[in-house]
Amino acid sequence: MEAIKILLFILLIDSSQSKSIAIEDYVKKLNKDYAYFRSTIAEMSWNSTVNSSLAIDNNMMLADLGKLEKIACNYLTMLFGENCFEDLMRQTYLFCRGPKYDIKELRTASRLFREIETEFTSSEMCIPTEQHTPKDNLTQVVSDIYYFLSKLRHATDKAIVKDNYYVYSARFAIYKTAEFKASENYICLKGYEDFQKIMKFTKDRVVLKWVWIAWREIMGSLKSSVVMLNNVLNLAAKQSGYKDHGSVWREELEMPDIRIKVKELLAKIKPLYSLIHGVLRYHLREVYGGFVPEKGPIPAHLLGSLWGNDWSVWLKRFAPHIAKKIKKKNWTTQHKLILAQDMYYSMGLHGMSEKFWKNSIFERGNNTNMDCFGSAVDMYKNNNDFRILYCTGGEDDFHVLHHEMGHIEYFMYYADQPTIYRSGNSAFHESIGEAVYLGVQTPQHLNRIGLIDDRSLFATDGKPMTDTELYKHAWDDFSTGTEENTKATTDISHTTDDVDTDNVTTTNNDNNEETDDEFDETVKSTMFKDESLSIDMIILLQRAFKRLPAMTLALVLDEFRWRYFEDGYKFTNFEFWKLVKDLQGIEPPMTRDEEGFDPLAYYYVAHNIPTIRYFLSEFIQHQLFEKMCIASIHGSPLVSEKVLNKIKMTRCDVYGSKTAGNVLIQFMTPGNSKHWRQLLKASTGLEEVTADSFLRYYDPLIKFLWEYVEKHKIPIGW
């Protein structure tokens, strides 16, 4: 800490002797000192993430960093008034932007952050069971939950009916958790990961509804904490000259008209979103009957995930899926990493550094206190120390590793910039890895890495395969041959919202091993069964069912928080679900009261992370990929509009194309030294974020879904 005080003292002296120090020398020294703070804070943050039980207090360091930024802001502002240099203007802007917190505000915010994040990752809820159940035996866990609900139902007041019983039983389990853990047989769900596994695994609507509600009851208990935290953030923002904290978040993106822009972009994609929403709702009615409306919003707990942000779980139950084929390959984490690195390296981008392989973490091991949500970290050192923290073992590993490696590439390319420029517009930072992954998801590359064989791509015996042959082979190529029976899976046709039966109907398998630990397959739907789908269409469907819901959720979460920062008294469950219904066509499985706070159930809200960057990234990544595609074909990303309409992006193989890689290199290398519009124009010829490339990519799917909807007379909209 003494070293930090000395640095600040020197800066103060330097600022009073500005006339004797050259501007360039001062700015270099300022960035060198800034690097010390950033590196120290990065190290402390890494250690606390790896082990959340460590009580690492970095508040004083953050407060001193704020002081440095304020000194730099004041001094550079003075210099800029006398010397109108573009670079000086940019550095002045970056040092000045954002609120500067005092130590009291930081300590209060840090305490509240830690309280919320700890609950999100480590909260535990236990229930009694008839026998010992391994937590990885998800079919038995589902049966145990239903058994608990059935038994408790007979022991409670019958006046507690239907929806109220779900809330009552969840609160009962939370309250009795310590007591249940002292019993001989019990099962516990810990943190969001365990709840998410159940939501993705089962189709039992009773269990889904209870798990969905229980998680929100757990996180809703921290409503007062999040209100206090947002008040602290809002006050600090106003003291720094901002209207509210939402203005701070939006400023980082450097889009003054961002609220207008996102509404325009949403309007462009709403027709496609409405199509997949209507198709899923139609087929959910095949599974759940009248519990899903023919028209109107879809119940949130039936969407296949804890947050309703990924509907591809249902598609996987009805159609072939890349994740199944990857799982069958039994690739190790190292294998997946090498394949990801190879994709980047083939385009002329950097390979991962020695420090990356040494310091990154890809397994939880016995560390139950580690937040395994994927993240990439720049340690702000001059030794290529860039890291990923992500616990592999899930179905999304291949995608996540490519995504996070995109951040690492960005870190490496702007590493030689002054420290203040070693960052990037967050929406573009999220787009690099995703643009590359669009190239990974082409049939050609999937064939190259062994996930699709030649018959699915090319002619057979000199003749093209018929649509039916192609679809059948594509299905076989993706399928892992998962058995349809699973051990102790509840029969959803015999469950009721009243949960008033002791008789839990199950299908038993003599084999004690799980046949599939991702989801059970006891109920089938006719989704796309009668369609002749090409590999290209299967990939588009998988991507749309995964990405479109996540996009709209990202917009909902930030729009809701922006409104709260502006007018806090509307920070209610009612307002949240009204926004979800309006923008996403989703509703809660029961009316939510105001005792809790459902937005806290979402990772990005609990961790206070802005999400509009992810919404914007979906458009940017398609813009970048389209230009990479054009560059790989024509040698330059600059072509006429006629050429754009002739390119089939889903078949654009950028592997091995140095010209495609150069599009990204040109964009990444300057870091934050220039406005994103300048960088985008220099590397791609574009100046705005638009939906044009996005819609061109999905155009074949849009046409297919409209035909499918008309064929089956599927209602659209809510």
Order of alpha helices (4+ residues) and beta strands (2+ residues): alpha-alpha-alpha-alpha-alpha-beta-alpha-alpha-alpha-beta-alpha-alpha-alpha-alpha-alpha-beta-alpha-alpha-alpha-alpha-beta-beta-alpha-alpha-alpha-alpha-alpha-beta-beta-alpha-alpha-beta-alpha-alpha-alpha-alpha-alpha-alpha
